[in-house]
Amino acid sequence: MRRLLTPSTSVPLVIIASVMAMVVSANIKEGRRDRRLALSRGERALGAAGAPSTTREGLAKRITEMEARVAAQPDDVRAAVLLADALIRQTRVTGNAGLTQQAERVLKNALREDPGNYDALRMEGSLYLSQHRFAEAVIVAERCRAMRPEDSVNYGVLGDAHLELGDYDEAFDAFDRMMQLRPGPGSYARVAYARELQGNVEGALQAMRLAADASEGGDVEAIAWYHAQVGELLLKLEKPGDAMREFATASTAFPGHPVAVVGYAKALETVGKRSEARALLEDLVHKSPTPDVHARLGDLLAAEGRVKDAERQYALAEAAWRSDAPEPKNLARFLADRGEKLDEAVAIAEGAAKVRHDIFTEDALAWAYFKAGRIDQARRTIRLALRTGARDREILRHAKVIG
């Protein structure tokens, strides 16, 4: 596997090395170009002054306004794209996976009106990523890349999709190209994830800090997300105090953003403040329920001996992973962790591994094999999960147990 951002890959390394100059000059230049393009169409780019707000209230307002525009003018593709973007973001904020289905209907209608509309097609790629339809995201991103090969966003979508499918060389190539075309928050964040996958957590933190620093502006939902990712990396480096500050910064930008709340809860648990972590998740589960939040809350309740309450949260997590927010690898790992329905856990993980070869799917399959007593298969599969050099704690823990 080719290593992303090593001395042999000189362009991205030079970009990252010259941090301050590139952050300032590249983002100013790209910002000016984006503003010129947006103004030529009579609109503002997201994150620019006067752009649609991405606060909680701003997203709700945009959804209401764009729904009205689309209802009045079905051929208003720009309104459809803005509506789909807001709905996808609201999914991240509220945990309501049904919003992506609404976004898909909006985009499909827009593309019926204008089948070759570039903006709608590009948004469709992002939509497929949010729905974990990664093979379809690749197809759409390749089509958009053929239409506009200098648009860096296409390489981000393409790389994200290949990454989730386990096609790491293709993903890293796409991220390298994205960095060459447009250094900025999106490309820095992808460099961070690529480095993390290869075990360079310190380098990942450096790149993610760049993403957070470069994201200052009107897109507060994105700002919160980037700072929360910095916090997650600090947790992996066993710096919970620093992580808490990043999660607090994220919540200042976008109060109550789920990724910030979950991260802060994990940091509290790390320093032994389990009851405070549990209280945060109990509040969050009513506002932005996701399978992950239910499962984490279940673990904290179980640790307090509240078995019935924990089982209720586990049941909600399992149901959501099966229907509202299907994620086979997470469901298989969840069942294996609990020692339940192990034959089904293996079948689910094997089904996922037929189409996805990422290390997390392979880890889930290895763990399901192990818990089901299929040790030789577990050992073969966990080696695949270790192949990138990632320092993921769960993968390393499973590898140690499997032997």
ABEGO torsion letter per residue (X at the ends): XBBBGBAABAAAAAAAABAAAAAAAAAAAAAAAAAAAAAAAGBBBBGBBGBBBABAAAAAAAAAAAAAAAAABAABAAAAAAAAAAAAAAAAAAGBAAAAAAAAAAAAAAAAABAABAAAAAAAAAAAAAAGBAAAAAAAAAAAAAABAABAAAAAAAAAAAAAAGBAAAAAAAAAAAAAABBEAAAAAAAAAAAAAAGBAAAAAAAAAAAAAAABEABAAAAAAAAAAAAAAAAAAGBAAAAAAAAAAAAAABBGBAAAAAAAAAAAAAAGBAAAAAAAAAAAAAABBBAAAAAAAAAAAAAAGBAAAAAAAAAAAAAAAAAABBBAAAAAAAAAAAGBGAAAAAAAAAAAAAABABAAAAAAAAAAAAAAGBAAAAAAAAAAAAAAGBABAAAAAAAAAAX
